[in-house]
Amino acid sequence: MTTHGRLFALALAAGVLLGRAPAAAPAKFTIRLAPMPGIGHLVPELALGLGYFRQAGIRVKLINVMNYVSDDFYSTELLNNGTIDAEICWYQRVVFGIGNGQPARAVLLIDDTPHLTISVANRVRGQIHSAADFKGRTIADSAGFSTKHYLTDFIMARAGLPPGSYTPAPAALSANLPQLIAAIKAGKVDVVSSMEPMTSRLLATKLVTPLYDLRTAAGTRAALGDVWPARSLYLAPSYIAAHPARVQRLVDVFVRTMRYINTHTAQQIVAKMPAGYFAPDVSNDLWASYKKAKTEEIAQAKLGLTDGDYSIPPSAARLAVEVLLRTPFDDSPEGKYRRTAVRSGKIRPQITYDDRFVEKAMRLYPRH
């Protein structure tokens, strides 16, 4: 036996004599995880690429909720009927799920910004200096149930304007850049509320100038008075109660991955992504431009990702619930679903999140 082997055997024997068995590999379990489309796949896919799930003994099955529900806003039903175990989507889904009898609880905050930008058409830039000047203007802020709509309305309320102080542009404009450009040029739109990638494409036209930039935590605090709980990891309260050890291991993986994202460049992150993160049908001649676009997408997303503390701030939860409860929402199916929730009387900020797991994980994996 080599010297190294004898030392290992002695150490092992000493451990046994002291009643300490060698640490066993963690028992494996499967998590059925539903990430929202697009950048919502960033954290779980990177965790797969880095091997963190494997090291934690977690087998991950990524699920598309649209295979099980008619509209994605019903996704918390899947948490409560056992179809999925966890979801990555907007924190507001937790709030609306609670109000519709399909409760969920956020256990980790991925984004603390809404990635929203409110821009002013350059032809009226000299007339609009703050949201107080939005009165009587035409604003393209998507559908009447959307985050863009209710946050724009809230920013106007903070500026002292009552509801209904502006004219909403047709909702379809927010998703159609050529039509939006035409409307701005024709003087039919004065203000635009947008999210990526629409924001970058719109700013590239040089037709608008950002007035409120909620793509960073600092800009979000300036506009809303606090950070905004956006994309989150959440589970049904019943699953959390039944499997706290599993939830802890899952949150540990997410904290490790967020630490990596916070301390590495977009290029380094892309290099660690598994092949499944990328479109399988991109031809070789387009691969370089496709990879460049994905890298830019991640770089832009990093600006709004939570950095350092991934718990749900109680003050941010109170802000989000306040904003959602004051919003009337429209008569679309999703608007009605949200309106039912806010009228239910079931929603309280403190039941929307559980920070126990993320606080323990952040101690285990401190920021360096």
Secondary structure as UniProt FT lines:
FT   HELIX           3..17
FT   TURN            18..19
FT   STRAND          29..35
FT   HELIX           38..41
FT   HELIX           42..50
FT   HELIX           52..55
FT   TURN            56..57
FT   STRAND          58..62
FT   HELIX           65..67
FT   HELIX           72..74
FT   HELIX           76..80
FT   TURN            81..82
FT   STRAND          86..90
FT   HELIX           92..99
FT   TURN            100..101
FT   STRAND          105..109
FT   STRAND          116..121
FT   HELIX           122..127
FT   HELIX           131..134
FT   TURN            135..136
FT   STRAND          138..140
FT   TURN            144..145
FT   HELIX           147..158
FT   TURN            159..160
FT   TURN            163..164
FT   STRAND          167..168
FT   HELIX           171..175
FT   HELIX           177..185
FT   TURN            186..187
FT   STRAND          191..195
FT   TURN            196..197
FT   HELIX           198..203
FT   TURN            204..206
FT   STRAND          208..214
FT   HELIX           217..224
FT   STRAND          231..235
FT   HELIX           237..242
FT   HELIX           244..263
FT   HELIX           266..272
FT   HELIX           275..277
FT   TURN            280..281
FT   HELIX           284..302
FT   TURN            303..304
FT   HELIX           314..325
FT   HELIX           333..342
FT   HELIX           349..351
FT   HELIX           356..364
//
